[in-house]
Amino acid sequence: MTIGCIAGGGLVACRALVTALLIAAVQSGAQAAATLTNLHSFPSYSGDGQNPLSVAVGSNGSIYGVTQAGGTGVCYAVTFGGSGCGTIFELTPPAVEGGVWNETVLYSFTDENGDGAFPNGGVVVGANGEIYGTTQLGGSAGYGAVFELLPPAAAGSPWTEQAIYSFGAVQGYGQVPQGVIAGPNGVLYGTTAEGGAGFGSIYELTPPATPGGVWSEADIYSFAGGISEYPNGDLTLGPSGAVYGTTESGDIVSGYGTVFELKPPAAAGDAWTFSNLHIFRGGKGDGSYPQVGVVIGKGGLVYGATELGGSSGNGTVFELQPPGAPGAHWTETLLYSFLGASNGADPGALILAKNGTLLGVTEGGGDLNCDPHQAPGGCGIVFELTSGAGAWTQSVLHTFTGPDGAQPNGLLARGPDGAFFGTTYLGGTNAACEPVSASYPCGTVFLLRP
């Protein structure tokens, strides 16, 4: 970048101008070289899904995910802006590089016979190709379920879905589950947005000792209100077996959300140990209202994003450094504040690349006049944060315009060759999602090569 100074302005004024313009260039998020390919645009009226969420990569190279609506099932309440109860889908890579990916609906939820309805969060691919995830509603009691989708025994046969646990109206237990993660020995961990001691819960699902048996559920922590309330986003499993996550809010004193750690018991039968690593204060000096989980880096560093807060109120990326001594406080550093517009706004979950950079998406910002009609919020971006010389610098890897997707909302999934897969909740090139306006197509799955 070449910067010139107006003659007669003086050396001090010239230096100030140069400094201001350099800062603006760094903050604006220059477009970096990256290639985004739309692998699938979700249509409507065809039994396909609508509004995809996070995806996962299977050992066979296929992409698996869920859509929050769509499919062939008929739900009594259309809750999430589309028809149908949601689907589980697979995207199969082409035989030749550059070919067309093939999308198949593996299962359509029906909200019948204990089935779930309206999937939430991402999916987990098990060791034998089975797929695990959650639905916000449905199950045997209507308060959501954790499901398992088993691959067919013979090629061409249907996949088999079952609810391995249904959340009920029992006081003191969780309700409305969010995404799950896999721990050692096939154990699943997740959060519920409601229930528990009144403000959500964290649960553990242990697989049966013999195939076909009953999974065992235990609420390992219940949020009773106060500093931490309403956990959200996927959990993250640390190297020591602890789980990490965020809460959306808290009491009137600390109502901007928290980052928490839940340590496993030292002996069987003991309770898990809960602690808040950071309490968000909001305003320009801190983030507020985290909506997604966190990621663990080298040395136990914790990285995450907040929906709001920061210098312009458009969200932040933060780092939490573990204490140097037991019992001491974690140290938070704001790595980046989003400015809105082309710089992005409302960041989502982060992923650590192998080179130590942070990649993520923002639901808003980017092209403010994008199609479909997302203005003034924008269709969102894919960004990268790089550390160097004591500061983190943002690069915009892709700006969504509508036909290539709008409102990216899920965690990026790492591919086998350094590429990343992701989804946009809206946008694409196919028909509109019914009953939503024709301005809003049904979402996409994309491939990004930084």
FISE-144128 format. One record per residue (C-alpha): residue number from 1; residue in three letters; y, z, x. Coordinates in Angstrom, 1 decimal. Layout:
(site NUM,"ALA",(Y,Z,X)),
...
This chain:
(site 1,"MET",(0.0,0.0,0.0)),
(site 2,"THR",(3.4,-1.0,1.4)),
(site 3,"ILE",(6.4,1.3,0.5)),
(site 4,"GLY",(10.0,0.4,1.3)),
(site 5,"CYS",(13.1,2.6,1.2)),
(site 6,"ILE",(16.5,1.7,0.0)),
(site 7,"ALA",(19.0,1.3,2.8)),
(site 8,"GLY",(21.5,4.1,3.0)),
(site 9,"GLY",(19.3,6.7,1.3)),
(site 10,"GLY",(18.8,8.7,4.5)),
(site 11,"LEU",(15.6,9.6,6.4)),
(site 12,"VAL",(14.9,12.7,4.3)),
(site 13,"ALA",(15.2,10.9,1.0)),
(site 14,"CYS",(13.0,8.1,2.3)),
(site 15,"ARG",(10.3,10.5,3.4)),
(site 16,"ALA",(10.5,12.2,0.0)),
(site 17,"LEU",(10.1,8.9,-1.8)),
(site 18,"VAL",(7.1,7.9,0.4)),
(site 19,"THR",(5.5,11.3,-0.2)),
(site 20,"ALA",(6.0,11.1,-4.0)),
(site 21,"LEU",(4.6,7.6,-4.2)),
(site 22,"LEU",(1.5,8.5,-2.1)),
(site 23,"ILE",(0.8,11.5,-4.3)),
(site 24,"ALA",(1.2,9.3,-7.4)),
(site 25,"ALA",(-1.2,6.8,-6.0)),
(site 26,"VAL",(-3.8,9.4,-5.2)),
(site 27,"GLN",(-3.4,11.1,-8.6)),
(site 28,"SER",(-3.5,7.8,-10.6)),
(site 29,"GLY",(-7.1,7.1,-9.6)),
(site 30,"ALA",(-7.2,3.7,-8.0)),
(site 31,"GLN",(-9.9,1.3,-9.3)),
(site 32,"ALA",(-12.8,1.2,-6.9)),
(site 33,"ALA",(-15.4,-1.5,-6.4)),
(site 34,"ALA",(-18.2,-0.8,-8.9)),
(site 35,"THR",(-20.3,-3.0,-11.2)),
(site 36,"LEU",(-21.1,-1.9,-14.8)),
(site 37,"THR",(-23.7,-3.8,-16.8)),
(site 38,"ASN",(-24.3,-3.3,-20.5)),
(site 39,"LEU",(-28.1,-2.9,-20.9)),
(site 40,"HIS",(-28.1,-2.5,-24.7)),
(site 41,"SER",(-25.6,-2.4,-27.6)),
(site 42,"PHE",(-26.8,-0.5,-30.6)),
(site 43,"PRO",(-26.6,-2.5,-33.8)),
(site 44,"SER",(-26.7,-1.4,-37.4)),
(site 45,"TYR",(-28.8,-2.2,-40.5)),
(site 46,"SER",(-31.9,-3.0,-38.4)),
(site 47,"GLY",(-33.7,0.3,-37.9)),
(site 48,"ASP",(-32.2,0.7,-34.4)),
(site 49,"GLY",(-30.4,3.9,-33.4)),
(site 50,"GLN",(-26.7,4.7,-33.6)),
(site 51,"ASN",(-24.5,6.8,-31.2)),
(site 52,"PRO",(-26.7,7.4,-28.1)),
(site 53,"LEU",(-26.6,10.6,-26.1)),
(site 54,"SER",(-27.6,11.3,-22.5)),
(site 55,"VAL",(-30.6,9.3,-21.0)),
(site 56,"ALA",(-33.3,10.1,-18.5)),
(site 57,"VAL",(-35.2,7.9,-16.0)),
(site 58,"GLY",(-39.0,7.8,-16.2)),
(site 59,"SER",(-41.3,7.4,-13.2)),
(site 60,"ASN",(-42.1,3.9,-14.5)),
(site 61,"GLY",(-38.5,2.9,-14.3)),
(site 62,"SER",(-37.9,2.9,-18.0)),
(site 63,"ILE",(-34.9,4.6,-19.5)),
(site 64,"TYR",(-35.5,7.2,-22.3)),
(site 65,"GLY",(-32.9,8.7,-24.7)),
(site 66,"VAL",(-32.0,9.7,-28.2)),
(site 67,"THR",(-29.4,8.5,-30.7)),
(site 68,"GLN",(-27.7,11.0,-32.9)),
(site 69,"ALA",(-28.0,8.8,-36.0)),
(site 70,"GLY",(-29.7,5.5,-37.1)),
(site 71,"GLY",(-33.3,4.7,-37.3)),
(site 72,"THR",(-35.5,4.2,-40.4)),
(site 73,"GLY",(-35.5,7.8,-41.7)),
(site 74,"VAL",(-33.3,8.7,-44.7)),
(site 75,"CYS",(-31.5,12.1,-44.4)),
(site 76,"TYR",(-30.0,13.8,-47.3)),
(site 77,"ALA",(-26.7,14.5,-45.5)),
(site 78,"VAL",(-25.2,11.9,-43.3)),
(site 79,"THR",(-23.6,14.3,-40.8)),
(site 80,"PHE",(-22.8,12.4,-37.6)),
(site 81,"GLY",(-21.0,9.3,-38.8)),
(site 82,"GLY",(-24.0,7.0,-39.1)),
(site 83,"SER",(-26.9,6.3,-41.4)),
(site 84,"GLY",(-30.4,7.6,-40.6)),
(site 85,"CYS",(-31.7,10.8,-39.0)),
(site 86,"GLY",(-31.7,9.6,-35.4)),
(site 87,"THR",(-34.2,8.0,-33.0)),
(site 88,"ILE",(-35.9,8.3,-29.6)),
(site 89,"PHE",(-35.8,5.0,-27.7)),
(site 90,"GLU",(-37.0,3.4,-24.5)),
(site 91,"LEU",(-35.3,0.7,-22.4)),
(site 92,"THR",(-37.8,-1.2,-20.3)),
(site 93,"PRO",(-36.6,-2.9,-17.1)),
(site 94,"PRO",(-36.9,-6.7,-16.8)),
(site 95,"ALA",(-39.7,-8.2,-14.7)),
(site 96,"VAL",(-37.1,-10.1,-12.6)),
(site 97,"GLU",(-33.9,-8.4,-11.4)),
(site 98,"GLY",(-31.0,-9.5,-13.5)),
(site 99,"GLY",(-33.1,-10.1,-16.5)),
(site 100,"VAL",(-32.8,-8.6,-20.0)),
(site 101,"TRP",(-33.8,-5.0,-20.6)),
(site 102,"ASN",(-35.9,-4.6,-23.7)),
(site 103,"GLU",(-35.1,-1.7,-26.1)),
(site 104,"THR",(-37.8,-0.2,-28.3)),
(site 105,"VAL",(-37.5,2.5,-30.9)),
(site 106,"LEU",(-40.3,4.9,-30.1)),
(site 107,"TYR",(-39.7,7.2,-33.0)),
(site 108,"SER",(-37.4,7.6,-36.0)),
(site 109,"PHE",(-36.7,11.1,-37.3)),
(site 110,"THR",(-37.3,11.7,-41.0)),
(site 111,"ASP",(-36.4,15.3,-41.7)),
(site 112,"GLU",(-39.8,15.6,-43.5)),
(site 113,"ASN",(-42.9,17.7,-42.9)),
(site 114,"GLY",(-41.3,19.8,-40.2)),
(site 115,"ASP",(-39.8,16.8,-38.5)),
(site 116,"GLY",(-36.3,17.2,-36.9)),
(site 117,"ALA",(-33.1,15.5,-37.8)),
(site 118,"PHE",(-30.0,14.5,-35.7)),
(site 119,"PRO",(-31.0,14.8,-32.0)),
(site 120,"ASN",(-28.7,16.7,-29.8)),
(site 121,"GLY",(-28.2,16.6,-26.0)),
(site 122,"GLY",(-30.4,14.7,-23.5)),
(site 123,"VAL",(-34.1,14.4,-23.0)),
(site 124,"VAL",(-36.6,15.6,-20.4)),
(site 125,"VAL",(-39.5,13.3,-19.2)),
(site 126,"GLY",(-42.6,15.4,-18.5)),
(site 127,"ALA",(-45.2,14.9,-15.7)),
(site 128,"ASN",(-47.5,12.8,-18.0)),
(site 129,"GLY",(-44.7,10.7,-19.5)),
(site 130,"GLU",(-44.1,13.0,-22.5)),
(site 131,"ILE",(-40.5,13.3,-23.8)),
(site 132,"TYR",(-38.9,16.6,-24.8)),
(site 133,"GLY",(-35.6,17.1,-26.6)),
(site 134,"THR",(-33.9,18.9,-29.5)),
(site 135,"THR",(-32.6,18.2,-33.0)),
(site 136,"GLN",(-29.7,20.1,-34.5)),
(site 137,"LEU",(-31.2,20.2,-37.9)),
(site 138,"GLY",(-34.6,19.8,-39.5)),
(site 139,"GLY",(-37.8,21.5,-38.3)),
(site 140,"SER",(-39.9,23.7,-40.7)),
(site 141,"ALA",(-36.9,25.9,-41.6)),
(site 142,"GLY",(-34.0,23.4,-41.3)),
(site 143,"TYR",(-32.2,25.1,-38.4)),
(site 144,"GLY",(-33.3,22.7,-35.7)),
(site 145,"ALA",(-36.3,22.0,-33.6)),
(site 146,"VAL",(-37.6,21.3,-30.1)),
(site 147,"PHE",(-39.8,18.2,-30.1)),
(site 148,"GLU",(-42.4,16.6,-27.9)),
(site 149,"LEU",(-43.1,12.9,-28.0)),
(site 150,"LEU",(-46.5,11.9,-26.5)),
(site 151,"PRO",(-47.2,8.5,-25.1)),
(site 152,"PRO",(-50.0,6.5,-26.8)),
(site 153,"ALA",(-53.5,6.7,-25.5)),
(site 154,"ALA",(-53.9,2.9,-25.7)),
(site 155,"ALA",(-51.3,0.2,-25.1)),
(site 156,"GLY",(-49.7,-0.9,-28.4)),
(site 157,"SER",(-50.5,2.3,-30.3)),
(site 158,"PRO",(-47.6,4.4,-31.6)),
(site 159,"TRP",(-46.2,7.4,-29.8)),
(site 160,"THR",(-46.9,10.8,-31.4)),
(site 161,"GLU",(-44.1,13.2,-32.2)),
(site 162,"GLN",(-44.4,16.9,-33.1)),
(site 163,"ALA",(-42.0,19.8,-33.3)),
(site 164,"ILE",(-43.3,22.3,-30.8)),
(site 165,"TYR",(-40.9,25.0,-32.0)),
(site 166,"SER",(-38.7,25.2,-35.2)),
(site 167,"PHE",(-35.7,27.5,-35.3)),
(site 168,"GLY",(-35.4,29.6,-38.5)),
(site 169,"ALA",(-33.1,31.8,-40.5)),
(site 170,"VAL",(-34.6,35.0,-38.9)),
(site 171,"GLN",(-31.8,37.4,-38.0)),
(site 172,"GLY",(-31.4,37.9,-34.2)),
(site 173,"TYR",(-32.9,34.5,-33.2)),
(site 174,"GLY",(-31.2,31.3,-32.2)),
(site 175,"GLN",(-30.3,28.5,-34.5)),
(site 176,"VAL",(-29.0,24.9,-34.0)),
(site 177,"PRO",(-30.5,24.1,-30.5)),
(site 178,"GLN",(-28.8,22.0,-27.9)),
(site 179,"GLY",(-30.4,20.1,-25.0)),
(site 180,"VAL",(-33.3,21.4,-23.0)),
(site 181,"ILE",(-34.1,21.4,-19.2)),
(site 182,"ALA",(-37.5,21.7,-17.5)),
(site 183,"GLY",(-38.4,24.6,-15.2)),
(site 184,"PRO",(-41.5,25.3,-13.1)),
(site 185,"ASN",(-45.0,25.0,-14.8)),
(site 186,"GLY",(-43.6,23.0,-17.7)),
(site 187,"VAL",(-41.4,25.8,-19.1)),
(site 188,"LEU",(-38.4,24.6,-21.1)),
(site 189,"TYR",(-35.0,26.3,-21.2)),
(site 190,"GLY",(-32.2,25.7,-23.7)),
(site 191,"THR",(-29.3,27.1,-25.7)),
(site 192,"THR",(-28.5,27.5,-29.3)),
(site 193,"ALA",(-25.0,27.0,-30.7)),
(site 194,"GLU",(-25.5,29.7,-33.3)),
(site 195,"GLY",(-27.7,32.7,-34.1)),
(site 196,"GLY",(-28.9,35.3,-31.6)),
(site 197,"ALA",(-26.7,38.3,-31.8)),
(site 198,"GLY",(-24.2,36.2,-33.7)),
(site 199,"PHE",(-22.7,33.9,-31.1)),
(site 200,"GLY",(-25.6,31.8,-29.8)),
(site 201,"SER",(-28.6,32.4,-27.5)),
(site 202,"ILE",(-30.6,31.2,-24.5)),
(site 203,"TYR",(-34.3,30.6,-25.0)),
(site 204,"GLU",(-37.4,30.0,-23.0)),
(site 205,"LEU",(-40.4,27.9,-24.3)),
(site 206,"THR",(-43.7,28.3,-22.5)),
(site 207,"PRO",(-46.4,25.6,-22.9)),
(site 208,"PRO",(-49.8,26.6,-24.3)),
(site 209,"ALA",(-52.6,27.4,-21.9)),
(site 210,"THR",(-54.7,24.7,-23.5)),
(site 211,"PRO",(-53.5,21.3,-24.8)),
(site 212,"GLY",(-52.8,21.3,-28.5)),
(site 213,"GLY",(-52.1,25.1,-28.5)),
(site 214,"VAL",(-48.9,26.9,-29.7)),
(site 215,"TRP",(-45.9,27.0,-27.5)),
(site 216,"SER",(-44.4,30.5,-27.0)),
(site 217,"GLU",(-40.7,31.0,-27.6)),
(site 218,"ALA",(-38.6,33.9,-26.3)),
(site 219,"ASP",(-34.9,34.5,-26.6)),
(site 220,"ILE",(-34.0,35.6,-23.1)),
(site 221,"TYR",(-30.4,36.3,-23.9)),
(site 222,"SER",(-28.2,36.6,-27.0)),
(site 223,"PHE",(-24.5,36.3,-27.0)),
(site 224,"ALA",(-23.0,39.2,-29.0)),
(site 225,"GLY",(-19.3,38.2,-28.7)),
(site 226,"GLY",(-16.6,39.4,-26.3)),
(site 227,"ILE",(-15.9,37.5,-23.1)),
(site 228,"SER",(-18.6,34.9,-23.6)),
(site 229,"GLU",(-19.3,33.2,-27.0)),
(site 230,"TYR",(-21.0,30.0,-28.1)),
(site 231,"PRO",(-22.9,28.4,-25.1)),
(site 232,"ASN",(-22.7,24.6,-25.0)),
(site 233,"GLY",(-24.0,21.8,-22.9)),
(site 234,"ASP",(-27.3,21.6,-21.0)),
(site 235,"LEU",(-28.3,24.5,-18.7)),
(site 236,"THR",(-28.9,24.0,-15.0)),
(site 237,"LEU",(-31.7,25.6,-13.1)),
(site 238,"GLY",(-30.8,27.1,-9.7)),
(site 239,"PRO",(-33.1,27.2,-6.6)),
(site 240,"SER",(-33.9,30.9,-7.2)),
(site 241,"GLY",(-35.0,30.4,-10.9)),
(site 242,"ALA",(-31.6,31.5,-12.4)),
(site 243,"VAL",(-30.1,29.4,-15.1)),
(site 244,"TYR",(-26.4,28.4,-15.2)),
(site 245,"GLY",(-24.2,27.2,-18.1)),
(site 246,"THR",(-20.9,27.5,-19.9)),
(site 247,"THR",(-19.6,29.0,-23.0)),
(site 248,"GLU",(-16.9,27.2,-25.1)),
(site 249,"SER",(-14.9,30.3,-25.9)),
(site 250,"GLY",(-14.6,34.1,-25.8)),
(site 251,"ASP",(-12.7,36.9,-27.4)),
(site 252,"ILE",(-8.9,36.9,-28.0)),
(site 253,"VAL",(-8.3,38.1,-24.4)),
(site 254,"SER",(-10.6,35.5,-22.7)),
(site 255,"GLY",(-10.8,32.8,-25.3)),
(site 256,"TYR",(-10.8,29.8,-23.0)),
(site 257,"GLY",(-14.6,29.9,-22.1)),
(site 258,"THR",(-16.7,31.0,-19.2)),
(site 259,"VAL",(-19.3,30.0,-16.6)),
(site 260,"PHE",(-22.3,32.2,-16.5)),
(site 261,"GLU",(-25.5,32.9,-14.6)),
(site 262,"LEU",(-28.7,34.3,-16.0)),
(site 263,"LYS",(-31.1,35.7,-13.4)),
(site 264,"PRO",(-34.9,36.0,-14.1)),
(site 265,"PRO",(-36.4,39.5,-14.1)),
(site 266,"ALA",(-37.7,41.0,-10.9)),
(site 267,"ALA",(-40.9,42.2,-12.7)),
(site 268,"ALA",(-42.8,40.9,-15.7)),
(site 269,"GLY",(-41.5,42.5,-18.9)),
(site 270,"ASP",(-38.0,43.3,-17.5)),
(site 271,"ALA",(-34.9,41.7,-19.0)),
(site 272,"TRP",(-33.0,38.8,-17.5)),
(site 273,"THR",(-29.7,39.7,-15.9)),
(site 274,"PHE",(-26.5,38.1,-17.3)),
(site 275,"SER",(-23.2,37.8,-15.5)),
(site 276,"ASN",(-20.0,35.8,-15.9)),
(site 277,"LEU",(-19.1,33.9,-12.8)),
(site 278,"HIS",(-15.7,32.8,-14.0)),
(site 279,"ILE",(-13.5,33.4,-17.0)),
(site 280,"PHE",(-11.1,30.5,-17.7)),
(site 281,"ARG",(-7.5,31.4,-18.3)),
(site 282,"GLY",(-6.1,28.0,-19.4)),
(site 283,"GLY",(-2.7,26.7,-18.7)),
(site 284,"LYS",(-1.7,24.5,-15.8)),
(site 285,"GLY",(-3.4,26.8,-13.2)),
(site 286,"ASP",(-6.9,26.8,-14.7)),
(site 287,"GLY",(-9.1,24.8,-17.0)),
(site 288,"SER",(-10.0,25.7,-20.6)),
(site 289,"TYR",(-12.8,25.1,-23.0)),
(site 290,"PRO",(-15.7,23.7,-21.0)),
(site 291,"GLN",(-17.9,21.5,-23.2)),
(site 292,"VAL",(-20.6,20.6,-20.7)),
(site 293,"GLY",(-22.9,22.3,-18.3)),
(site 294,"VAL",(-22.5,22.7,-14.5)),
(site 295,"VAL",(-24.2,21.2,-11.4)),
(site 296,"ILE",(-25.4,23.1,-8.3)),
(site 297,"GLY",(-24.4,21.8,-4.8)),
(site 298,"LYS",(-25.1,22.8,-1.3)),
(site 299,"GLY",(-24.7,26.4,-0.4)),
(site 300,"GLY",(-24.9,27.4,-4.0)),
(site 301,"LEU",(-21.6,25.9,-5.0)),
(site 302,"VAL",(-21.2,25.4,-8.7)),
(site 303,"TYR",(-19.3,22.4,-10.0)),
(site 304,"GLY",(-18.2,21.7,-13.6)),
(site 305,"ALA",(-15.5,20.3,-15.9)),
(site 306,"THR",(-13.3,21.6,-18.7)),
(site 307,"GLU",(-12.1,19.6,-21.7)),
(site 308,"LEU",(-8.5,20.9,-21.5)),
(site 309,"GLY",(-6.2,22.7,-19.1)),
(site 310,"GLY",(-5.0,21.7,-15.7)),
(site 311,"SER",(-1.6,20.4,-14.7)),
(site 312,"SER",(-1.3,18.0,-17.6)),
(site 313,"GLY",(-3.6,19.6,-20.1)),
(site 314,"ASN",(-6.1,16.8,-20.0)),
(site 315,"GLY",(-8.9,18.7,-18.4)),
(site 316,"THR",(-10.1,19.7,-14.9)),
(site 317,"VAL",(-12.9,19.6,-12.4)),
(site 318,"PHE",(-13.6,22.9,-10.7)),
(site 319,"GLU",(-15.7,24.5,-8.0)),
(site 320,"LEU",(-17.1,28.0,-7.9)),
(site 321,"GLN",(-18.0,29.5,-4.5)),
(site 322,"PRO",(-20.6,32.3,-4.4)),
(site 323,"PRO",(-19.4,35.7,-3.0)),
(site 324,"GLY",(-19.9,36.6,0.6)),
(site 325,"ALA",(-21.3,40.0,-0.3)),
(site 326,"PRO",(-23.5,41.2,-3.3)),
(site 327,"GLY",(-21.4,42.3,-6.2)),
(site 328,"ALA",(-18.2,40.5,-5.0)),
(site 329,"HIS",(-16.4,38.0,-7.2)),
(site 330,"TRP",(-17.0,34.3,-7.2)),
(site 331,"THR",(-14.0,32.2,-6.1)),
(site 332,"GLU",(-12.8,29.3,-8.3)),
(site 333,"THR",(-10.9,26.3,-7.0)),
(site 334,"LEU",(-9.4,23.5,-9.2)),
(site 335,"LEU",(-10.5,20.3,-7.5)),
(site 336,"TYR",(-8.8,17.9,-9.8)),
(site 337,"SER",(-6.6,17.8,-12.9)),
(site 338,"PHE",(-6.7,14.7,-15.1)),
(site 339,"LEU",(-3.4,13.2,-16.1)),
(site 340,"GLY",(-4.5,11.1,-19.1)),
(site 341,"ALA",(-3.8,7.4,-19.5)),
(site 342,"SER",(-5.5,5.3,-16.8)),
(site 343,"ASN",(-6.4,8.5,-15.0)),
(site 344,"GLY",(-8.7,9.7,-17.8)),
(site 345,"ALA",(-8.8,12.7,-20.1)),
(site 346,"ASP",(-11.5,15.1,-21.5)),
(site 347,"PRO",(-14.1,14.9,-18.7)),
(site 348,"GLY",(-17.8,15.3,-19.3)),
(site 349,"ALA",(-20.7,16.5,-17.3)),
(site 350,"LEU",(-20.8,15.8,-13.5)),
(site 351,"ILE",(-23.6,14.6,-11.2)),
(site 352,"LEU",(-23.7,15.0,-7.4)),
(site 353,"ALA",(-24.3,11.7,-5.5)),
(site 354,"LYS",(-26.4,11.7,-2.4)),
(site 355,"ASN",(-23.2,11.2,-0.3)),
(site 356,"GLY",(-21.7,14.5,-1.7)),
(site 357,"THR",(-19.3,12.9,-4.1)),
(site 358,"LEU",(-19.0,13.9,-7.7)),
(site 359,"LEU",(-19.5,11.3,-10.5)),
(site 360,"GLY",(-18.6,11.7,-14.1)),
(site 361,"VAL",(-17.1,10.2,-17.2)),
(site 362,"THR",(-14.1,11.0,-19.4)),
(site 363,"GLU",(-14.3,10.5,-23.1)),
(site 364,"GLY",(-10.6,9.6,-23.4)),
(site 365,"GLY",(-8.0,8.0,-21.3)),
(site 366,"GLY",(-8.3,4.7,-19.5)),
(site 367,"ASP",(-7.2,1.6,-21.5)),
(site 368,"LEU",(-5.0,3.0,-24.3)),
(site 369,"ASN",(-5.1,-0.3,-26.1)),
(site 370,"CYS",(-8.8,-0.8,-25.9)),
(site 371,"ASP",(-11.0,-2.4,-28.5)),
(site 372,"PRO",(-12.3,-0.9,-30.8)),
(site 373,"HIS",(-9.1,0.8,-32.0)),
(site 374,"GLN",(-9.3,4.0,-29.9)),
(site 375,"ALA",(-5.5,4.2,-29.1)),
(site 376,"PRO",(-3.8,6.4,-28.3)),
(site 377,"GLY",(-6.8,8.3,-26.9)),
(site 378,"GLY",(-8.3,5.4,-24.9)),
(site 379,"CYS",(-12.0,4.4,-24.5)),
(site 380,"GLY",(-12.7,6.5,-21.4)),
(site 381,"ILE",(-13.6,5.9,-17.7)),
(site 382,"VAL",(-16.3,6.5,-15.1)),
(site 383,"PHE",(-14.8,8.3,-12.1)),
(site 384,"GLU",(-15.7,9.5,-8.6)),
(site 385,"LEU",(-14.3,12.4,-6.8)),
(site 386,"THR",(-14.5,12.4,-3.0)),
(site 387,"SER",(-13.7,15.3,-0.6)),
(site 388,"GLY",(-11.7,14.8,2.6)),
(site 389,"ALA",(-9.0,16.4,4.6)),
(site 390,"GLY",(-9.1,19.5,2.4)),
(site 391,"ALA",(-8.5,17.7,-0.9)),
(site 392,"TRP",(-10.5,15.8,-3.5)),
(site 393,"THR",(-9.4,12.2,-4.4)),
(site 394,"GLN",(-10.2,10.4,-7.6)),
(site 395,"SER",(-11.3,6.8,-7.8)),
(site 396,"VAL",(-11.8,5.1,-11.2)),
(site 397,"LEU",(-15.1,3.2,-11.0)),
(site 398,"HIS",(-14.8,1.6,-14.5)),
(site 399,"THR",(-12.4,1.5,-17.4)),
(site 400,"PHE",(-14.0,0.9,-20.8)),
(site 401,"THR",(-12.4,-1.6,-23.1)),
(site 402,"GLY",(-14.6,-1.5,-26.3)),
(site 403,"PRO",(-17.0,-4.4,-26.0)),
(site 404,"ASP",(-18.5,-2.8,-22.9)),
(site 405,"GLY",(-18.5,0.7,-24.6)),
(site 406,"ALA",(-16.1,3.4,-25.7)),
(site 407,"GLN",(-16.1,7.2,-25.4)),
(site 408,"PRO",(-18.8,7.8,-22.7)),
(site 409,"ASN",(-20.2,11.2,-23.5)),
(site 410,"GLY",(-23.4,11.9,-21.6)),
(site 411,"LEU",(-24.6,13.0,-18.2)),
(site 412,"LEU",(-25.1,10.1,-15.8)),
(site 413,"ALA",(-28.7,9.7,-14.8)),
(site 414,"ARG",(-29.6,8.8,-11.2)),
(site 415,"GLY",(-31.7,5.6,-10.8)),
(site 416,"PRO",(-34.3,5.0,-8.1)),
(site 417,"ASP",(-32.0,2.6,-6.1)),
(site 418,"GLY",(-28.7,4.4,-6.0)),
(site 419,"ALA",(-27.6,3.1,-9.4)),
(site 420,"PHE",(-26.7,5.4,-12.3)),
(site 421,"PHE",(-27.4,5.0,-16.0)),
(site 422,"GLY",(-25.2,6.3,-18.9)),
(site 423,"THR",(-24.2,5.9,-22.5)),
(site 424,"THR",(-21.1,5.4,-24.6)),
(site 425,"TYR",(-21.1,7.0,-28.0)),
(site 426,"LEU",(-19.1,4.1,-29.6)),
(site 427,"GLY",(-18.3,0.6,-28.6)),
(site 428,"GLY",(-20.5,-2.4,-27.7)),
(site 429,"THR",(-20.9,-5.9,-29.0)),
(site 430,"ASN",(-22.9,-5.5,-32.1)),
(site 431,"ALA",(-22.2,-4.6,-35.8)),
(site 432,"ALA",(-20.4,-1.6,-36.9)),
(site 433,"CYS",(-22.0,1.7,-37.6)),
(site 434,"GLU",(-22.3,2.3,-41.3)),
(site 435,"PRO",(-20.6,4.1,-43.0)),
(site 436,"VAL",(-18.0,4.2,-40.2)),
(site 437,"SER",(-15.2,1.6,-40.2)),
(site 438,"ALA",(-16.0,-1.9,-38.8)),
(site 439,"SER",(-13.7,-1.0,-35.9)),
(site 440,"TYR",(-16.3,1.3,-34.4)),
(site 441,"PRO",(-19.6,-0.3,-33.1)),
(site 442,"CYS",(-22.6,1.9,-32.5)),
(site 443,"GLY",(-22.6,2.6,-28.7)),
(site 444,"THR",(-24.2,1.3,-25.5)),
(site 445,"VAL",(-26.5,2.1,-22.6)),
(site 446,"PHE",(-25.0,0.9,-19.3)),
(site 447,"LEU",(-26.0,0.6,-15.6)),
(site 448,"LEU",(-23.4,1.4,-13.0)),
(site 449,"ARG",(-23.7,0.4,-9.3)),
(site 450,"PRO",(-20.9,2.2,-7.3)),
